[in-house]
Amino acid sequence: FKNVLFNENSKTKLTKAYAKSGTVYDGVISANFTSSDTATIALTANQSTYTTTTVQDLVNAGLAAPKATSNKKSVAEVQNVSVSGDTIYVQVKANAIGTAKITVKFAGKKAVLTFTPKYQLNSSWFDSQSVVTSNTAGLTYAFKAYKPKVSKTYAAPSNLKFKTTYTNNKNAGTATITLTGTGNYTGTVTRTFNIAKADFTNAKITSVSSLKYTGTAKQPKMTVKIGKKTLNPKTDYIVYYSSYEYGSYSTTIPTAPGTYFVKVQGTGNFKSGVWSVNVKPFTIK
């Protein structure tokens, strides 16, 4: 056989992979162990370029016949073997947790595959409301990553094992929790929660550096803080300039010598349209 390709059907998920004939490949069947939980293996014969006789022709002529067996039917059993062209299809049914080897033989060649049936994670085993109400109510951006736990429901198996990973769980927006089965369980279930933008009313400009006149626009170095946290000038706020402390402000950077005033407005992880609590002067000379 040239390749062994694991396919998928509506209820059984298989790891897609290739294996050469005569080798052992550890595949995974994700099944709930019902009569419809079957997987189909497609094996393609490695024919010579000049060979015109197909596997189907050999079978039809009675010269060869494919055969598939399981060494542990209590775990996985062969239900059907069929041929189309140069492809042999073997239908395997998962019966229980464990390991079984499926051996497929044809015309003196064979492919041996190891199947490890595992339970597929079920979304009903996890309480979606536990994320929304118990752990993440009122979460706002706070310079840190949030890692709320997901509660199991009464429907979850007592021996259920899974690992939890988080993505986009620091910045404001929608964060994702991914639950991945481990041990005798496989597959993933996802849950989401929201992180709101933080208030900007407590932002304060603590320092602004003066500039030397160069005739070109250059933003002065400045420090903006909320509490003890220093904000990022590239992502957290927008700088506005004015020639008068109580005049109109714009984002146009001044270039002429003189005294100017700056104030900042929140953006990114902070509520937009909210100004810093103070205004700071700086000079170009």
Secondary structure, DSSP 8 states (H G I E B T S, - for coil): --EEEE---SS-EE------TT-EEEEEEE---STT-EEEEEEE----TT----HHHHHHTTS---EEEES-TTTEEEEEEEEETTEEEEEEEE-SSS-EEEEEEETTEEEEEEEEEEEE--GGGB-HHIIIIIISTT-B--SS-------B-TTS-TT--EEEEEES-SSSEEEEEEEEE-TTEE-EEEEEEEEB-B--TT-EEEEE--B---SS-----EEEEETTEE--TTTTEEEEEESSTTS--BS----SSEEEEEEEEE-TTB-TT-B-S--EEEEE-
